[in-house]
Amino acid sequence: MVKGTIIKLNKRFEEYAYEQDGIEYWLARELQELLGYADWRNFLNAVNKAKESCETTGEAVSDHFVDITKTIQMPKGATKEVPDMMLTRYACYLIAQNGDPKKEQIAFAQSYFAIQTRKQEVLEERIQLMERMQAREKLAATETELSKNIYERGVDNSGFARIRSKGDWAMFGGYNASDMKRKLGIKENRPLADFLPTITITAKQLATEITNFNVKKNDLKGEGSITSEHVKNNKDVRSLLGKSGIKPEELPAEEDIKKLERRVKSLDKEIAKKNLKGKK
């Protein structure tokens, strides 16, 4: 396929795209034309095969293939209602995959929607990774604030370590940080929070934030009273998780935050490359 044809087809496919509530979609009757199908019934065969593929992947067909009606002009000013469909990028990808790759338009569409679908997947993966990284950063900042806060109230670094350990003991149902590291196969010299799922990191951060608030509000002083406060808050947050059937000590370890940071940088490079290709 020559470069001029690729540029022309790329422009046409992008011009036919619509957007609603932040979701990109194409209309089936217009995609029929883009893919070079002269007959609607033949095009529907590819659509039905695409729906079967969609079910096989575990996706809800109704999320990607939405039936609608379209009004078309007839001779002498008359109109007619015809069936149509709103198709997500993924639906278009599946339809193209079930078409004849010998046809120039379909060969292009297979690559076009594959790249676009992968780009969306990369973006979604990056968002999920960033949520965990941001939760970890927020926990670190809150713990740093607590350390400074209680240092002014007669608790040194060793005391802070004991307070945090007691908090973990309360959060993890009787397991302290060292216990959890052994349970999850984490090296003793690595921070436990670097391997915890987002829900647990967020729970620890909330408990620590409450401790910070109450230490200031109630002017708590000394390791004993602050420890009691921190243990109570961790138990309260653990109880809240328990109402949803979540036991932090039973959740598996997740990818090392350090590796995750490197993966985010790699995904950023992939997204940048795809954006550059899209502008050519």
N, C-alpha and C positions, 0 to 999 in steps of 0.2 A: 504494500500500500504506500503510495507516494506521499511525501510530506504535505503537499498542498491539499490532498484529499483528507488527510488526518486533521489538519487545521480546520477545514470546512466542516467536517463531521463533528468535531469537538464543539465548534461554535453553535451548530444546530442543536445538539443535545443539551447544551447549557441554556440556549434560548427557550427551549420547550419546558424547562423546569419551573415549577411553581413553589410557593412557600406558604404554609399556614401554621400559625402557632409555633414557629421555629422549626417546623418539619418540612423537609424538601420532598416534593412528589412530582410525578408525571401522570398525565391522563392516558389511559390505555389506547384510545382511538388515535391519539397523536403519536404514541410510541409505535403503534402498528405501522404508521406511515414512516417513521424514522427507521424502523427495522426492515422496511421494504416488503411488507405483507400487503398484497392487493386485496385479499379476502379476509373479512373479519372472522369467519368461522375457522379458517386455518390458523389465524393468530390466536384464537381462543384455545386451540389445541396446545400451543406452547404455554399459554397462561395456566391451563389446567395441570400440565406437567410441572410447572413452576410451583403451583400450590402444593402438589404432592411432595416436591423437594423441600418446601418450606415446613411442612408437617414433619418430615423426616428429621430435620435439624432441631425440632422441638420448639420452633417459633410458632406463635399464634397466627394463622392465616389472616384472620380478621384485622390484625395489626398492620398488615402490609398490603392487603388487597381489599379495598373498600368499594363496594358497589354503589354507583350513583346513576342518575339519568341525565341525559344531555339533550337539549332542544336544538334541532337542526332545521335550517330553512329548506322548504320544498318549493316547487314551481307555483307560480301565481300567488305568492305571498303566504302560502300555507306553512305550517310548522309540524314537526314530528318528534316525539320523544323516543330516544334510542338509549339502550343500556351502555354504560361506560364504567370505568373504574379509576379510582385514585390509587396510584402505585408508589410505594416507597422506593428509595434507591435500592434496597435489598431485593424487593420484588422485581424490579427491572433487571437486576443482575441475574436472578434466577430464570427469568424469561429469556434473556439473552443466552444463558448457558444451555437452554433447551431448544435453541434455534439452530439453523444450519450455518456452521462457521465458514462455509464456502462463500456465503453471501457477504459482500464487503461491509455492509452496514452492521450485520450481526457480529462479524469478526471484530469490528471496532467497538461495538457496544459491550462485548464480553470483557475487553480490556478496560474500557472506560469505567464501567460500573464496578468491576473488580477493584480497580484502584481507588475509586470513590468510597466503596464499602470498607476497604482496608483502612482508608484514612479516617473514617468515622470510628472504626474499632480502636485505632491507635489513640484518637482523641479521648474516647471513653475510658480506655485503660489508663491514660495519663491522669485523667481527673480522679479516678479511684486511688491511684498511687499518691497523688498530691494530697488527697484528703488524709491519708494515713501519715504522711510526712508532716503535714501541718498540725495534726493532732499531737504528734511527738514533739514538735517544736513548742507547742503551746504548753504541754506538760512540763517540759524543761524550764520554760520561762516562769511558770507558776511555782515550781519547786525552788527555783532560784530566789523568787520573791519571798517564799516562806522562810528559806534559809536566812536571808537578810533580816526579815521581820523578827524572827525568834532570837537571832544573835543579839539584837538590841534589848532582848528580854531575859538575858542571862543564860542562853543556850549556845554552846560552842558547836563546832563542826561534828565532833563525835556524838554530841547529843542529838543533832539534826539527823545523823545517820540512823541512830536508834529509833527516833520518832518515825522516820520514813519506813524503817523495817517493820515497826509495829503496825503501821498503816497497811503495808502489804500483807502482813499476817491476817489482819481483819478483812481485807478485800478478797484474799484467796482462801478463805475458810480454814485458817490454821496453818497455811503454808507461808513461810517467809520468802524473801527474794532468792536466797540460796537454794531452798527447797524447790522452788519453781524452776530455777535454772537446771537443777539435776533432773527434774521431772520432764522438762522440755528439751534436754540435751544441749543446753547453752553453756558456753565456756564461762567460768567463774569471773574472769576479768572483763566480761562484756556486760553492758547495762541490760537488765531484763526488759525494759520498755522498748528496746530496739527490736524485739522479736514478738511483741504482743500485737494482737489484732486491734483495729481502730476502736472497736467498742470498749475494750478493756483500757486502752490508753485514755480514752475520753472519760471513762468512769474514774480512773485515778486522778485525772486532772480536775474533775468536778469536786471530788472529795477534798483535794488539796486546796482548791479555790475557796471552799466553804470554811476550811480550817483557817486560811488566811483572813477571811472576813471576820470570823468569830474571835480570833486572837486579838484583832484590832478593836472590834466592837466591845468585847468584854474585858479588854486590857489584861489578857492572860499572861502570866509570868512563870518562868521555871519549866524545866523539862517535864515534870509530872503532870501538871495541869494541861500543858499543850499536847502531851502524848494522849491523855484521856480524850481530849477534843478530837484529835486526828483519828484515833481508833473508832470513836463514835461515828464520825462522818463516813469513814470507809465502810463500816458495817451498814449504815443507812443506805449508801449507794449500792452496796452488794445486795441488800434486801430489795431495792427497786429493780435491779437486774433479775433477781430471783422471781419476781412477779411475771416476768416474760420468759421464764424457764432457762435463764442464762446463768451458768456457774463459771466465773472467770477461770478457776483452776482447771476446768475441763476443756477449755478451748485450746486448740492446737497452736503451736508457734507459727508465725508467719515469716516471710522473707526478711532477712537482715535489712534494717533501714539503710545501712551503708551501701549494700548492693542495689537497693531500691533507688537510691539517689542516682547511682550510675545508670540505671535503666531509664529513669526519667530523662536524663541527658541524651541517651541514645534515642528515645522516642521523639524528643524535640528535634533531633537531627533528621529523623525520618519524616516528621511532619513538614519540616522546612523544605526538604527535597521534593516532597509531593506538591507543596505550594508553588515551588519554582517551576515544576513540570507543568502545573496547571496554568501558569502565566505565559508559557511559551506558545 
